[in-house]
Amino acid sequence: MTAFKLDQRWAVVTGASSGIGAELARELASAGCHLFLVARRETLLNDLAAELMQKYQVKCEVVALDLTSENAAERLVGSLKAAPVSIVVNNAGFGVSGPFERHDMQEMTDMLLLNVVFLTRFTRLMYPKLLASRNGARILNVGSIAGEQGVPYMPVYAATKAFVNGLTEGLFFELPADSSLKVTALLPGKTESQFFDVAKMRESRFVRGNVMSAAVVARLGIQAMIKGQPRLIAGWTNWATILVGRFSPRWLVRKTMRQLFGDLSQ
């Protein structure tokens, strides 16, 4: 099978206005990939599009859309028009922290709609086109190491990422080995972005130390996507975290998680 090249392809990146999403867009553009940049904040998207077009001479289309809104997946597919999209990067998502009984119902529902429902519907709508792509295609879903175990004071967020991790790996197993479509899960750990602010955990114990840059995470993710790997855990410390958790007794994992995230209970 010939190597998967990014040059002159079209990709769609959701959650592209900041953080890992913006860095994923930069990585793709630096390799000559044309982009549909998708998020709610149109001004930030326009700024990013201008940067990428000037720096890399690629084409960028901005799609300002609330992905939690009704029929968002269908509307986004319509916005892609007839562009030969062969790369889908599902990055959009956010987290909620604090005691479960205090989670705002609408905020929690929006998180489920974005992290799970939109991602699944959009992937399903794009799937036949990607399968039929003559020159190969890729799906990169941004999951999280949080999806590898329950997380106190962020139980719903962790559950949404468990869904993303599992969906992606399941699709990878479902595809024939010789399929030109490959599906990859990118599992970041602590990554510097506005996620910490939105989730109201910027000052938490968890955020202190071993925070990766969004640019490094994005680069690792795009490399794994190109290779067609089923999943990539970003950073050796995150690998170690998952490995230790997998082989430790559950009582010890629970105790450690309570200590690590305990200050989110306030």
N, C-alpha and C positions, 0 to 999 in steps of 0.2 A: 504494500500500500504506500502510495506517495505521501511525502510529508505534508502536513496541513499548514498552508501559508496564509497569513493574515492580509497581505498586501492586496488592496483593491476590493476587499470584501465589505459587506455591510453588516454591522452589528447593532443590536439594540441593548442599551444598558439602562436598567431601572434604578431609581435612587441615585442618579448621577450627579446631583447638585453639590455633594460634599462627601468627605470621608473616603471610605473604601470605594464607593461608586465612582467618584470623580477620578480617583487614581486608576481604577480599572479602565476608565475611558481614556486616560492619558497613555496607559500602556498599549492599548489597542491602536490609538491614533499614531503613536510613535512607530508602529510597524506598518503604517499605511492603510489602516482600516477606516472606512467611512462609518459614521455613527448616527444613530437616533438616540438622543439624550432625553431621558424621561424622569420627571419628578414634579412636585407641586410648585417649587419656587422658580418661576420663569426667569427672573433677573439673574439668578445664579447660573442657570442653564445657559442663558445667552452669553454671559461672561466666559463660561467654560468653552462654549462653542467657538467664540471669537478667538480665544487663546489657541485652541487646537487647530483651527483652520489656518491661522497665521503661522504657527510654529511648524506644523507638519504638512500643510497643503492638502488636507483631507476635507471631505464634505461632511457637514454636521447639520442635522435637522433637530430642532427643539420641539419636544412634545410636553407641554405643561398640563399635567393631569393628576387629579387626586385618585390614586389607585385604590382607595377604599370606597369610592363611589359606585353606584349601581352600573353594571355592565362596563366597568372600567377596562376589563380585558378585551372585550369586543371593540370598544372605542379605540384602544391603543392599536389593535390589529388594523383597524380602518385607517389610522393615521400613518401606518407604514406604507400605505398605497401599494404600488407595484414594485417597490424596491426589492432586490434579490437578497433579502436578509438570510444569512446562513449561520449567524452567531447570536444566541440569546443569552444575556447575562442578567439573571434574576438576583439583584442585589437589594432592592428596596425592602426595608423592614425597620422596626423600632422595638424598644423594650419598655416595660413598666416595672418599677421596683416598689418594694414596701410590703407590709403584711397583706395577705390575700383578701382579708375581709374589708380592707380599705381600698382595694383596686376600684377605680372608677369604671362603672359598667360600660359606658360608651367608649372610653379609652381602651379598655380590654377588648371590646368587640372590634374596634378598628384595628387593633394589633392582630387579631385573628384573621380579619378580612385581608389585611395587607400581607402578613407573613405566610399565611397558609392558603386562603381562598384565591386571592388574585394570582399568586405564583402558580398554583395548580391549574387554574382556568387558562391563564395566558400560555403556559407551557403546552397544555392540551390543544389549544387553538393553533399554535405554531408547529406542533409536532409533525403533522403530515407533510408540510412544506419542507421541513428540515430533513425528514426521512428521504424525501424525493430529490434533495439537492445533489446535483451531478458531481460537484467538486468537494463533497463532504460538508459536514455541519457540526456545530458544537453547541451544547448547553452548559453554562456554568451557573450553578446555584450556590449562593452564599449561605451556608448553614452556620454552625458554631460549635465549638467544643462544649458549649453549655448544653447542647442537645444530646450529649453522651451520658448525662445523669440528671437527676432532679436537682433544681437549684432553689434553696429556701429564699423567700422574699422576692423571687423572680420565677415562680413555678410555671406561669402561663407562657412567658417568653421562652423558657427552656423547652417547654413542650412543643412550641411552634418550631423551634430549631431541630428538635428530634424528628419532627415530621419532615422537614426539609432534608435532613441527612438521610432518613430512611427512604423517602420518595426517590431521591437521586440515585442512591445505590440500587434500589429496586429496578429503576429504569435501565441502569447500566447492565444489570444481570439479564434483563428481559431482551435487550438488543443482541442480535447475533454477533459473534466475535468479529465477523468480517464486515459489519455495518459501517458505512461511512459517517454515520452520526454517532458521536460519543457524548456522554453525559458525565459531568464532573461536579463533585461537591467540594467547595472550599470551606474549610473549618478554621476560622480565625479564633484566637483567644482574645486577650486584652489588646485592643487596638486603639490608638489615639484617633478620636473622631468626636463628632457632636453626639454620638450615641450616649456617652456618659452624662451629658447635660440633659438630653431628652428623658433618659431613664432616671434622672435625679440621683446619680450615684457618683458624681465627680469627686466628692470629698470622702468617699467610702474607703475602708481598709483594702478592699479588693483591688482598687485602681492603683494603689501605690506599688511601684516597681514592676519590672518585666513587661512593660507596655510596648508593643511593636508599633512601628510606623505604618500608616495606611499604604504608603508607597511600596514598602517591602512586601506586605501581605498581597497587594494587587499583583506585583511582579511574579510572586510565587504562584498565585492562582492562575494567571494567564499562561505561564509555562506549563502547569499541569493540564490545563484545558487543551493547549496545543497538542500535547502528548497523548491526550485521550485517557488520562488516569481517572479511575472511578472516584477518588477523593484525595484531597491534600490537606493535611493538618499543618497549619502555618507555624513554623518555628519549633525548634527542638524542645524548648521548655513545655510547650503545649503537648507535644508528643509524650514527654515524660509524665505530664499530669494525667493524661488519659491512660497511659500504661499502668501507672501506680494505682489509679482508681479502679482499673479493671481487675487487678489481682489482689486488691486489698479487701478485707472483710467489710461488709456493708455497714456495720455499726461504726467502723472507723471512718468510712467515707462520710456518713451522716454527721458524725461529730466534727470532722474537718470542715465540711461545708457550712455547718452552723456557725463555727468560729469565724470562717472567712467572710461570710455574708451577714453576720449577726448585726452589724451596725446599720444595716438597711431596714431594721425593724422599727426604727424611730419614726 
